[in-house]
């Protein structure tokens, strides 16, 4: 099928989307059906419906993501050609900023209670905004920034906090991701594509099936040669290929392009000005071609994907309930008694596994310490070597950031690798729990796959894994080492920065290892909590599924319940058939 035919198909999809969403809304208005499906699942479907409505009615949303100190706000300002997104805050953007079109520029703080408070440009600095937030009558939801920049007539841009600075904003960012149409992920040429950045793409971005994703490697102006730039871009492209094969990767200098567009002086010590300009132009041309001109098609694809997921989830739930109702009552009673017997046995078995988990984490911590000592030994050699290979100007400009990024990346890498190993261990225990509590056998009896019966549980585990993946004690940087880095920064103007770094070197290393120990201690506590949560979740899922089945099977109107499920299944099959032409 040609690209033009696909475009025409998507252009004609709106009536089918309207029809399918209305059919699903009718199901949600069917009170007997909602009772059969259960309150929690029905609420899940209502959330899907709200998200689909938002996707169809709100402006096309381009979400900008990235770790802290990657220059997200500067990139946004370079795209817009003016200073709109707040910059130079510490450590970076710490609120969600929705930037959309208005002929009259303005900014408002939008609170959770819906109240809007007018802000000035001076208010959009972190220090000032933090003071204002303490006086707000409710929690800040996001900053609504409006401007007359031409590109904002086509799309809305969402500027997010640094991913290492999320904390309680994590859920908000995930909500924006679910409702996003396309994503720009900002990396840095100074510390390209760390393990945690790759993990974020694999676990947060890939599952949402975005058709368009940009990975911008910012700060290429920090590289000494075009050959160095090409090496960095190739490295990021190779890693992206295994995670997100559809990603567009570009190397850019956000600060140079921003200065060019607003007419500021552009330092050009290396003579690369024209190169930086051309690279940013390539990105902008691709952005226009792949997103701006195709935004309606992209949005339609997102809505179709969400509708299909909603249909699939509902069909799986109906199939399980229907098949469980067909079971013999005695069989259900037997399974119920078996689960209750298993619960106490399983609780003891789980306790017996905890020492093994704790030992595994202790071994991980010891391995991490060995890695870190090896890393610092190599880093000292690199620092001494830099005196002979790097100009004094570049050392003065970039060395401090280089040192901080290197230590932070090594710290995160230790935790990321071991957290992934630990997540696998816990996930395996979760599968064992499912089998022992009878969920998998129940699914087999009902001709339903374990994957379908465990769908909600797997989502719970996935969220739990990602909450832990950003590492240990909630810090993604060794906080104890920061005092040593501050010493370097304080003396930077008075003493050779490399000499100052070497003077504080042992302290930085020792503090980082100390922070690692604390992080693994928290990892240990979280692992135990996860195990306990897995046990309780499995018990609750098992009891709820069986209770629901027994209630349905004992209902004097079970025939009408089955009829309701059969009629719903027909509606879902027809809806899936309507959407099938866009697969």
Backbone torsions as a table, in degrees:
resi	resn	phi	psi	omega
1	UNK	NA	133.5	-176.9
2	UNK	-75.0	163.2	179.4
3	UNK	-63.8	-36.9	179.4
4	UNK	-63.7	-40.1	179.0
5	UNK	-64.0	-42.4	178.0
6	UNK	-60.1	-43.8	-179.7
7	UNK	-61.1	-43.2	179.2
8	UNK	-63.5	-41.5	178.7
9	UNK	-59.1	-47.2	-179.3
10	UNK	-66.9	-35.1	178.9
11	UNK	-64.3	-28.9	-178.7
12	UNK	-93.7	5.9	-172.7
13	UNK	-79.1	-19.9	-172.7
14	UNK	-54.6	-45.6	178.6
15	UNK	-60.9	-37.9	178.8
16	UNK	-68.1	-39.8	177.5
17	UNK	-62.0	-45.3	179.0
18	UNK	-59.3	-44.5	-179.2
19	UNK	-62.0	-49.1	-176.4
20	UNK	-65.4	-43.7	179.9
21	UNK	-63.2	-38.9	177.8
22	UNK	-64.6	-38.0	178.1
23	UNK	-63.3	-41.2	179.5
24	UNK	-70.1	-35.4	175.6
25	UNK	-62.2	-38.4	178.6
26	UNK	-61.4	-38.3	177.6
27	UNK	-63.3	-39.2	-179.7
28	UNK	-70.8	-20.5	176.9
29	UNK	-89.4	-3.2	179.7
30	UNK	-86.2	97.5	-174.1
31	UNK	-59.7	-44.3	177.3
32	UNK	-58.4	-40.5	179.4
33	UNK	-65.3	-43.0	-179.9
34	UNK	-61.6	-36.7	177.0
35	UNK	-63.6	-41.9	-179.9
36	UNK	-65.7	-43.5	-177.5
37	UNK	-71.0	-27.2	-178.4
38	UNK	97.4	149.3	-175.4
39	UNK	-61.7	-43.8	-175.5
40	UNK	-64.7	-44.6	-179.1
41	UNK	-68.2	-38.6	178.4
42	UNK	-61.7	-40.1	177.8
43	UNK	-64.1	-37.1	176.4
44	UNK	-59.5	-43.3	179.3
45	UNK	-67.1	-37.7	178.8
46	UNK	-65.0	-36.4	176.1
47	UNK	-63.0	-41.9	176.8
48	UNK	-58.8	-47.0	-177.1
49	UNK	-61.4	-41.5	178.3
50	UNK	-63.1	-43.0	-179.4
51	UNK	-63.4	-39.9	179.7
52	UNK	-66.2	-41.8	178.3
53	UNK	-62.0	-41.8	177.9
54	UNK	-61.5	-42.3	-179.2
55	UNK	-62.8	-33.8	-176.4
56	UNK	-81.1	-25.4	-171.0
57	UNK	-111.5	-25.1	-176.9
58	UNK	-85.0	162.4	178.7
59	UNK	-59.6	152.6	175.5
60	UNK	-55.2	127.7	-170.4
61	UNK	-111.2	119.5	175.9
62	UNK	-108.7	110.5	-175.9
63	UNK	-95.6	130.5	-179.7
64	UNK	-105.2	122.1	-175.7
65	UNK	-123.7	165.1	174.7
66	UNK	158.6	161.5	177.4
67	UNK	-67.8	168.5	179.1
68	UNK	-69.7	156.5	-179.4
69	UNK	64.0	33.7	177.7
70	UNK	-108.3	-7.2	176.5
71	UNK	82.4	33.7	-178.2
72	UNK	-60.8	-48.2	-176.8
73	UNK	-65.1	-36.3	178.0
74	UNK	-65.5	-40.7	177.0
75	UNK	-61.0	-44.6	-180.0
76	UNK	-61.0	-44.4	179.0
77	UNK	-64.6	-33.8	176.7
78	UNK	-67.3	-39.7	177.3
79	UNK	-64.3	-42.7	-177.3
80	UNK	-76.4	-23.8	-178.8
81	UNK	77.6	20.6	178.0
82	UNK	-163.4	165.3	-178.3
83	UNK	-85.9	101.6	-179.4
84	UNK	-121.7	-53.2	178.3
85	UNK	-70.5	132.9	179.7
86	UNK	-60.6	135.4	177.4
87	UNK	-127.9	172.6	176.9
88	UNK	59.4	36.9	171.2
89	UNK	-104.1	165.4	-173.5
90	UNK	-114.4	126.6	-3.1
91	UNK	-80.7	-14.8	179.9
92	UNK	-178.5	-163.0	176.9
93	UNK	-52.2	129.8	-180.0
94	UNK	-122.7	2.3	172.2
95	UNK	-119.7	164.4	171.7
96	UNK	-86.4	127.4	-178.4
97	UNK	-115.9	116.5	175.8
98	UNK	-94.4	117.9	-174.6
99	UNK	-113.0	113.1	-177.2
100	UNK	-136.6	-179.1	-169.6
101	UNK	-87.8	142.5	169.6
102	UNK	-161.3	139.1	179.1
103	UNK	-64.9	-30.4	178.1
104	UNK	-107.0	109.5	-178.8
105	UNK	-60.4	142.2	176.8
106	UNK	-163.3	168.2	176.4
107	UNK	-141.9	138.9	179.3
108	UNK	-138.0	143.8	170.6
109	UNK	-87.9	123.5	179.5
110	UNK	-102.1	118.9	-177.0
111	UNK	-92.4	163.2	-178.0
112	UNK	-61.2	-28.0	179.1
113	UNK	-82.6	4.6	178.8
114	UNK	92.2	-11.4	-179.3
115	UNK	-67.3	143.1	178.6
116	UNK	-117.2	133.7	-178.9
117	UNK	-122.4	122.9	-177.6
118	UNK	-66.3	136.4	178.9
119	UNK	-120.7	153.4	172.1
120	UNK	-98.9	169.0	178.0
121	UNK	-60.1	-35.8	179.2
122	UNK	-66.3	-24.1	-178.9
123	UNK	-73.7	-15.5	-172.8
124	UNK	-86.4	18.5	173.4
125	UNK	-98.2	140.6	-171.0
126	UNK	-53.3	-48.6	-175.9
127	UNK	-58.8	-44.2	-179.8
128	UNK	-69.4	-42.8	-176.0
129	UNK	-68.0	-37.0	178.6
130	UNK	-61.1	-39.8	177.9
131	UNK	-64.9	-42.6	179.8
132	UNK	-64.5	-40.0	-177.4
133	UNK	-61.9	-34.7	179.1
134	UNK	-66.7	-23.3	-179.3
135	UNK	-95.3	-11.4	-179.9
136	UNK	-62.8	145.1	179.6
137	UNK	-72.9	-11.2	177.4
138	UNK	-150.8	172.9	-178.1
139	UNK	-66.8	140.4	176.9
140	UNK	-71.1	128.5	177.1
141	UNK	-89.0	-53.2	177.4
142	UNK	-165.2	168.4	174.3
143	UNK	-100.4	124.2	179.1
144	UNK	-97.4	105.7	-177.9
145	UNK	-106.2	128.0	179.2
146	UNK	-118.1	142.0	180.0
147	UNK	-154.2	162.1	-177.6
148	UNK	-96.0	16.9	177.0
149	UNK	-56.5	137.7	-172.2
150	UNK	-57.9	-41.8	-175.4
151	UNK	-64.6	-25.2	-178.8
152	UNK	-72.2	-11.1	172.3
153	UNK	-68.9	-23.2	-176.1
154	UNK	-98.9	-37.0	-173.8
155	UNK	-141.8	159.1	169.0
156	UNK	-102.8	138.1	177.8
157	UNK	-109.5	131.4	179.2
158	UNK	-111.2	116.2	179.4
159	UNK	-94.2	119.6	-174.1
160	UNK	-106.4	160.9	175.9
161	UNK	-64.1	158.8	172.7
162	UNK	-57.7	136.1	-174.0
163	UNK	-64.7	-18.2	176.4
164	UNK	-88.7	1.2	-176.9
165	UNK	-122.2	26.8	-171.0
166	UNK	-76.0	-63.0	-176.4
167	UNK	55.5	-121.6	-174.7
168	UNK	-73.0	-11.5	179.2
169	UNK	-80.5	-4.8	-175.0
170	UNK	-56.0	-45.9	-178.1
171	UNK	-65.5	-38.8	178.0
172	UNK	-60.2	-45.6	-179.9
173	UNK	-62.7	-41.2	177.6
174	UNK	-61.7	-39.2	178.0
175	UNK	-63.0	-41.9	177.5
176	UNK	-65.4	-35.7	177.8
177	UNK	-63.3	-45.6	179.9
178	UNK	-58.6	-35.9	-176.7
179	UNK	-96.0	7.2	-179.7
180	UNK	-79.7	152.8	174.2
181	UNK	-97.8	-32.3	179.6
182	UNK	-153.6	163.3	-173.2
183	UNK	-134.4	138.5	166.1
184	UNK	-113.1	122.7	177.9
185	UNK	-107.6	124.8	-176.3
186	UNK	-99.1	122.5	173.0
187	UNK	-112.2	178.4	-178.7
188	UNK	-125.3	138.0	176.5
189	UNK	-67.8	-19.2	-178.9
190	UNK	-77.9	-28.3	176.2
191	UNK	-145.5	71.6	-168.0
192	UNK	-69.9	120.9	166.9
193	UNK	54.5	69.3	177.2
194	UNK	-67.6	170.6	179.0
195	UNK	-60.2	-39.8	-178.4
196	UNK	-67.6	-34.9	177.3
197	UNK	-66.5	-42.0	178.2
198	UNK	-65.0	-39.4	178.9
199	UNK	-63.0	-39.8	179.6
200	UNK	-63.2	-44.7	178.6
201	UNK	-60.7	-44.6	-176.1
202	UNK	-67.6	-36.9	-171.2
203	UNK	-99.2	-28.1	-178.4
204	UNK	-102.2	-40.2	-172.7
205	UNK	-89.5	-50.3	-175.0
206	UNK	-57.0	-43.5	-178.0
207	UNK	-62.3	-18.5	-178.0
208	UNK	-87.1	-3.2	171.3
209	UNK	55.1	48.1	175.4
210	UNK	-68.8	135.2	178.0
211	UNK	-78.4	-22.5	-179.1
212	UNK	-128.9	124.8	176.8
213	UNK	-141.1	129.1	174.2
214	UNK	-107.6	135.3	170.4
215	UNK	-115.2	111.2	179.9
216	UNK	-101.9	123.0	176.0
217	UNK	-92.1	99.7	-174.4
218	UNK	-83.6	167.2	175.4
219	UNK	68.8	33.3	176.5
220	UNK	-67.6	-14.2	176.7
221	UNK	-67.6	-12.3	178.0
222	UNK	-81.9	-12.5	-179.9
223	UNK	-81.3	150.9	-175.5
224	UNK	-85.6	-29.2	-177.6
225	UNK	-137.4	159.9	175.2
226	UNK	-65.5	-29.3	176.7
227	UNK	-63.8	-40.1	176.6
228	UNK	-62.7	-40.5	179.1
229	UNK	-62.4	-45.0	-179.5
230	UNK	-62.1	-38.9	178.8
231	UNK	-62.0	-44.0	-179.8
232	UNK	-63.3	-47.0	-178.3
233	UNK	-62.7	-41.8	178.8
234	UNK	-63.0	-39.5	179.4
235	UNK	-62.8	-47.3	179.9
236	UNK	-64.7	-41.7	-179.2
237	UNK	-61.4	-41.4	179.2
238	UNK	-63.5	-42.3	-179.6
239	UNK	-70.5	-36.0	176.8
240	UNK	-64.2	-37.9	-175.8
241	UNK	-56.1	-37.8	-178.4
242	UNK	-79.9	-17.7	-177.9
243	UNK	-103.8	-52.8	-177.4
244	UNK	-133.1	84.8	-176.0
245	UNK	-59.9	-21.8	-177.7
246	UNK	-89.6	6.5	-176.2
247	UNK	-74.8	141.7	171.8
248	UNK	-96.5	122.7	-177.0
249	UNK	-110.9	126.5	178.3
250	UNK	-134.0	145.0	172.3
251	UNK	-98.7	127.8	-175.8
252	UNK	-139.6	162.9	168.5
253	UNK	-117.1	100.0	-178.4
254	UNK	-62.1	-41.1	-176.3
255	UNK	-68.5	-38.6	178.6
256	UNK	-65.6	-43.6	-178.8
257	UNK	-67.2	-40.2	178.3
258	UNK	-61.2	-46.0	179.3
259	UNK	-62.7	-40.1	179.9
260	UNK	-61.3	-45.6	-173.7
261	UNK	-70.9	-31.5	-179.0
262	UNK	-99.5	6.1	172.2
263	UNK	80.6	23.0	177.1
264	UNK	-85.7	164.7	177.1
265	UNK	-64.3	136.7	-179.3
266	UNK	-117.0	98.7	177.8
267	UNK	-55.7	132.9	-175.8
268	UNK	-135.9	59.7	-177.6
269	UNK	-61.0	-37.8	-174.1
270	UNK	-91.1	-7.5	179.3
271	UNK	74.1	31.6	-175.9
272	UNK	-108.1	12.5	-173.8
273	UNK	-53.2	-49.7	-177.9
274	UNK	-62.1	-37.8	178.8
275	UNK	-63.1	-47.5	179.5
276	UNK	-58.9	-44.0	-178.6
277	UNK	-62.3	-43.8	-179.3
278	UNK	-65.3	-39.8	-179.3
279	UNK	-65.5	-40.3	178.6
280	UNK	-69.5	-35.6	178.0
281	UNK	-62.9	-40.4	177.5
282	UNK	-59.3	-43.2	178.5
283	UNK	-63.1	-46.1	-177.9
284	UNK	-64.2	-38.2	177.9
285	UNK	-64.7	-40.7	177.9
286	UNK	-66.6	-41.0	178.5
287	UNK	-59.2	-42.0	179.2
288	UNK	-68.2	-44.4	-176.4
289	UNK	-70.0	-45.2	-171.4
290	UNK	-89.4	-21.9	-176.1
291	UNK	-121.8	-58.4	-175.3
292	UNK	-57.5	-50.9	-176.8
293	UNK	-74.1	-18.7	-177.6
294	UNK	-113.9	17.4	-172.3
295	UNK	-61.2	-35.4	-180.0
296	UNK	-67.9	-38.2	177.7
297	UNK	-67.3	-43.8	-179.7
298	UNK	-60.9	-45.1	-179.3
299	UNK	-62.7	-41.9	179.3
300	UNK	-61.9	-40.9	177.8
301	UNK	-60.8	-41.3	-179.4
302	UNK	-65.0	-43.2	-179.4
303	UNK	-64.5	-42.6	178.9
304	UNK	-61.9	-41.4	178.4
305	UNK	-61.9	-44.4	-178.6
306	UNK	-66.3	-40.7	178.1
307	UNK	-63.3	-42.3	179.4
308	UNK	-63.4	-39.4	177.6
309	UNK	-65.2	-39.6	178.9
310	UNK	-63.3	-42.8	178.9
311	UNK	-64.9	-44.4	-178.3
312	UNK	-62.8	-45.6	179.5
313	UNK	-59.7	-45.4	-177.0
314	UNK	-67.4	-41.9	-179.9
315	UNK	-61.9	-40.3	179.9
316	UNK	-65.4	-41.1	179.2
317	UNK	-64.1	-44.6	-179.3
318	UNK	-63.9	-43.2	-178.9
319	UNK	-61.4	-42.2	-179.4
320	UNK	-65.1	-47.3	-179.0
321	UNK	-61.6	-43.9	-178.0
322	UNK	-60.9	-46.3	-177.4
323	UNK	-69.9	-35.7	178.4
324	UNK	-66.2	-36.4	178.7
325	UNK	-64.1	-26.9	-178.4
326	UNK	-79.0	-9.0	-179.7
327	UNK	-69.7	152.9	174.3
328	UNK	-66.4	136.4	-177.7
329	UNK	-58.4	-38.5	179.7
330	UNK	-62.9	-37.5	-179.8
331	UNK	-64.9	-40.2	177.6
332	UNK	-64.7	-41.6	177.5
333	UNK	-60.7	-43.0	179.8
334	UNK	-61.7	-44.0	-179.9
335	UNK	-64.1	-40.6	-179.7
336	UNK	-62.0	-45.9	179.4
337	UNK	-64.5	-38.1	179.5
338	UNK	-62.7	-41.9	179.5
339	UNK	-63.5	-44.4	-179.3
340	UNK	-62.8	-37.5	177.1
341	UNK	-66.8	-39.5	-177.6
342	UNK	-67.4	-31.3	-173.5
343	UNK	-56.4	-51.1	-178.2
344	UNK	-67.9	-40.0	178.4
345	UNK	-62.9	-42.4	-176.9
346	UNK	-68.4	-36.7	178.4
347	UNK	-60.2	-41.5	178.1
348	UNK	-67.7	-40.3	179.8
349	UNK	-63.3	-37.6	179.8
350	UNK	-64.6	-42.5	177.7
351	UNK	-58.9	-36.6	-178.2
352	UNK	-69.7	-21.2	-179.7
353	UNK	-86.1	-19.7	-175.7
354	UNK	-60.3	-42.2	178.2
355	UNK	-59.2	-35.0	179.3
356	UNK	-66.5	-40.2	177.5
357	UNK	-62.4	-45.0	-178.6
358	UNK	-63.9	-38.3	177.4
359	UNK	-65.4	-41.0	179.1
360	UNK	-60.5	-42.1	-179.4
361	UNK	-69.0	-36.7	176.2
362	UNK	-61.2	-43.3	178.1
363	UNK	-64.4	-38.6	177.3
364	UNK	-62.3	-43.0	-179.9
365	UNK	-62.0	-44.4	179.5
366	UNK	-62.8	-40.0	178.5
367	UNK	-65.3	-40.9	179.6
368	UNK	-62.7	-39.9	179.1
369	UNK	-63.7	-41.5	177.1
370	UNK	-61.9	-44.8	176.9
371	UNK	-56.9	-45.7	-173.7
372	UNK	-66.8	-40.8	176.9
373	UNK	-62.8	-39.9	177.0
374	UNK	-65.3	-41.0	179.0
375	UNK	-61.4	-46.6	-177.8
376	UNK	-66.8	-33.2	176.9
377	UNK	-63.4	-44.6	178.8
378	UNK	-68.7	-37.8	-178.4
379	UNK	-64.4	-37.8	177.5
380	UNK	-60.4	-42.1	177.9
381	UNK	-61.5	-42.0	-179.8
382	UNK	-64.9	-37.8	179.7
383	UNK	-64.9	-45.9	179.5
384	UNK	-63.7	-38.0	-179.9
385	UNK	-67.2	-32.2	-176.0
386	UNK	-62.8	-24.8	177.9
387	UNK	-61.3	-32.6	-175.9
388	UNK	-92.5	-18.3	-172.3
389	UNK	-113.7	-9.0	-174.5
390	UNK	-123.5	139.6	-179.6
391	UNK	-68.5	150.6	178.7
392	UNK	-56.7	-35.6	179.8
393	UNK	-63.5	-45.0	-179.5
394	UNK	-68.6	-36.2	176.7
395	UNK	-61.3	-46.8	-178.6
396	UNK	-63.8	-35.4	-175.4
397	UNK	-80.9	-39.5	-167.6
398	UNK	-117.3	-14.8	-169.6
399	UNK	-62.3	-44.3	-177.3
400	UNK	-60.3	-46.8	178.9
401	UNK	-63.2	-39.0	178.5
402	UNK	-59.9	-46.1	-177.5
403	UNK	-65.3	-46.3	179.7
404	UNK	-61.3	-45.8	-178.1
405	UNK	-64.2	-41.0	-178.2
406	UNK	-64.2	-46.5	-179.8
407	UNK	-65.1	-44.2	179.5
408	UNK	-62.1	-41.0	-179.6
409	UNK	-65.4	-42.3	179.6
410	UNK	-64.8	-40.4	178.8
411	UNK	-61.3	-49.1	-179.4
412	UNK	-64.4	-38.4	-176.5
413	UNK	-62.3	-43.2	177.3
414	UNK	-55.3	-51.6	-176.2
415	UNK	-67.0	-40.7	-178.5
416	UNK	-61.8	-48.1	-177.5
417	UNK	-61.5	-47.1	-177.7
418	UNK	-72.1	-31.9	177.0
419	UNK	-64.8	-38.7	177.8
420	UNK	-63.4	-42.9	177.7
421	UNK	-61.0	-42.8	-178.9
422	UNK	-66.9	-38.9	178.4
423	UNK	-61.2	-38.1	178.2
424	UNK	-63.5	-42.8	179.4
425	UNK	-61.1	-45.6	-178.1
426	UNK	-68.0	-39.1	178.7
427	UNK	-62.8	-39.2	177.9
428	UNK	-63.6	-40.1	176.9
429	UNK	-63.5	-38.0	177.8
430	UNK	-61.5	-41.1	178.4
431	UNK	-65.2	-40.0	177.7
432	UNK	-62.2	-41.4	178.7
433	UNK	-61.3	-42.7	-179.6
434	UNK	-60.1	-44.0	-179.5
435	UNK	-65.3	-45.9	-175.9
436	UNK	-68.3	-30.4	-180.0
437	UNK	-86.2	0.6	173.1
438	UNK	89.3	4.0	-178.8
439	UNK	-65.2	-43.7	-177.2
440	UNK	-68.7	-39.6	179.3
441	UNK	-68.0	-35.6	177.2
442	UNK	-62.9	-42.0	178.8
443	UNK	-64.4	-39.3	179.1
444	UNK	-62.7	-43.2	179.1
445	UNK	-61.5	-32.1	-177.4
446	UNK	-92.1	8.3	-178.4
447	UNK	58.5	34.9	178.6
448	UNK	-120.0	138.6	-177.7
449	UNK	-69.4	152.4	176.4
450	UNK	-59.4	-37.6	-178.8
451	UNK	-59.1	-40.8	-179.1
452	UNK	-71.4	-43.5	-177.1
453	UNK	-67.3	-26.0	-178.1
454	UNK	-101.2	14.4	-172.7
455	UNK	-56.5	-51.9	-179.0
456	UNK	-63.1	-38.9	-179.7
457	UNK	-63.9	-42.4	-179.5
458	UNK	-63.1	-36.6	177.1
459	UNK	-64.3	-38.3	177.9
460	UNK	-62.5	-45.5	178.8
461	UNK	-63.0	-42.0	-179.3
462	UNK	-59.6	-44.5	178.8
463	UNK	-64.0	-40.4	-179.4
464	UNK	-63.6	-42.0	179.5
465	UNK	-62.1	-45.1	-175.9
466	UNK	-70.6	-33.1	176.2
467	UNK	-63.2	-33.2	-179.1
468	UNK	-86.1	-22.1	-170.5
469	UNK	-65.5	-25.0	-179.7
470	UNK	-78.3	5.0	159.9
471	UNK	97.9	132.5	165.9
472	UNK	29.7	-103.6	-169.3
473	UNK	-90.0	18.9	-179.3
474	UNK	86.4	-6.9	178.2
475	UNK	-100.2	139.9	174.7
476	UNK	-106.5	9.6	175.3
477	UNK	-140.6	142.3	-179.3
478	UNK	-66.1	96.5	-171.9
479	UNK	-63.3	-33.6	179.9
480	UNK	-63.7	-29.4	-179.3
481	UNK	-76.1	-13.5	-175.2
482	UNK	-62.3	-32.4	179.4
483	UNK	-62.0	-37.2	178.5
484	UNK	-68.9	-39.8	177.7
485	UNK	-64.9	-36.5	178.6
486	UNK	-64.8	-34.3	176.4
487	UNK	-61.6	-41.3	179.2
488	UNK	-63.2	-44.6	-177.3
489	UNK	-65.4	-38.5	-180.0
490	UNK	-63.7	-37.9	-175.6
491	UNK	-92.9	0.9	-173.3
492	UNK	-57.3	-39.2	-176.5
493	UNK	-79.6	-18.6	-173.9
494	UNK	-99.5	-29.8	-173.2
495	UNK	-132.6	155.7	174.5
496	UNK	-53.4	126.6	-172.4
497	UNK	-63.8	-33.2	179.0
498	UNK	-69.9	-41.3	176.6
499	UNK	-59.9	-43.1	179.7
500	UNK	-63.2	-40.7	179.2
501	UNK	-63.1	-42.4	-179.0
502	UNK	-68.0	-34.2	177.2
503	UNK	-63.1	-36.0	-177.8
504	UNK	-96.3	5.4	-169.1
505	UNK	-61.8	-51.0	-178.2
506	UNK	-61.5	-37.3	-179.9
507	UNK	-66.7	-41.5	178.0
508	UNK	-60.7	-46.0	-179.2
509	UNK	-62.1	-48.6	-177.0
510	UNK	-64.9	-39.9	178.4
511	UNK	-67.0	-37.8	179.6
512	UNK	-65.0	-43.2	177.7
513	UNK	-64.2	-39.3	177.5
514	UNK	-62.6	-41.3	177.3
515	UNK	-63.9	-37.5	178.0
516	UNK	-60.4	-45.4	179.9
517	UNK	-58.4	-42.5	179.3
518	UNK	-65.4	-39.0	-179.5
519	UNK	-65.2	-40.7	-179.9
520	UNK	-71.2	-27.4	175.0
521	UNK	-64.7	-44.0	178.0
522	UNK	-67.4	-37.8	176.4
523	UNK	-58.4	-40.0	178.6
524	UNK	-63.2	-46.4	179.7
525	UNK	-63.0	-42.1	179.9
526	UNK	-65.5	-36.6	-179.6
527	UNK	-63.1	-42.6	178.7
528	UNK	-64.3	-42.3	177.7
529	UNK	-61.5	-41.0	179.4
530	UNK	-62.8	-42.7	179.2
531	UNK	-60.6	-46.8	179.1
532	UNK	-62.5	-39.2	179.7
533	UNK	-67.0	-40.0	177.6
534	UNK	-59.7	-45.3	-179.5
535	UNK	-59.9	-49.9	-176.7
536	UNK	-65.5	-38.7	178.9
537	UNK	-62.0	-45.2	-179.5
538	UNK	-63.6	-42.2	179.3
539	UNK	-62.1	-46.0	-178.7
540	UNK	-64.2	-43.2	179.1
541	UNK	-61.5	-44.4	-178.7
542	UNK	-62.6	-50.4	-178.3
543	UNK	-63.9	-40.8	-178.6
544	UNK	-65.5	-45.2	-179.1
545	UNK	-61.2	-45.8	-179.0
546	UNK	-69.2	-41.0	179.3
547	UNK	-60.6	-42.2	179.7
548	UNK	-63.3	-44.2	-178.8
549	UNK	-64.4	-43.6	-178.7
550	UNK	-66.2	-37.6	178.3
551	UNK	-63.8	-43.4	179.9
552	UNK	-66.2	-41.5	-176.4
553	UNK	-70.4	-26.5	-179.1
554	UNK	-89.9	-9.4	-179.2
555	UNK	-67.1	130.5	-179.5
556	UNK	-64.2	-20.5	179.8
557	UNK	-102.4	30.8	-177.6
558	UNK	-58.2	-29.8	178.0
559	UNK	-63.7	-40.9	179.6
560	UNK	-70.8	-32.5	176.7
561	UNK	-63.8	-46.7	179.5
562	UNK	-61.8	-39.3	179.2
563	UNK	-63.7	-42.2	178.4
564	UNK	-60.4	-43.1	179.2
565	UNK	-65.8	-40.8	179.9
566	UNK	-64.0	-42.6	179.4
567	UNK	-65.2	-39.0	178.1
568	UNK	-64.9	-40.6	178.7
569	UNK	-60.1	-38.0	178.2
570	UNK	-64.3	-44.1	178.7
571	UNK	-58.8	-44.6	-178.1
572	UNK	-66.6	-40.1	178.6
573	UNK	-63.3	-42.2	179.3
574	UNK	-64.9	-41.5	179.1
575	UNK	-62.9	-43.3	178.9
576	UNK	-62.9	-36.8	179.2
577	UNK	-65.4	-40.9	178.6
578	UNK	-60.8	-42.1	-178.6
579	UNK	-78.2	-16.7	-175.6
580	UNK	-59.6	-28.0	-178.2
581	UNK	-68.0	-15.8	-179.4
582	UNK	-102.5	7.8	-177.4
583	UNK	-65.8	NA	NA
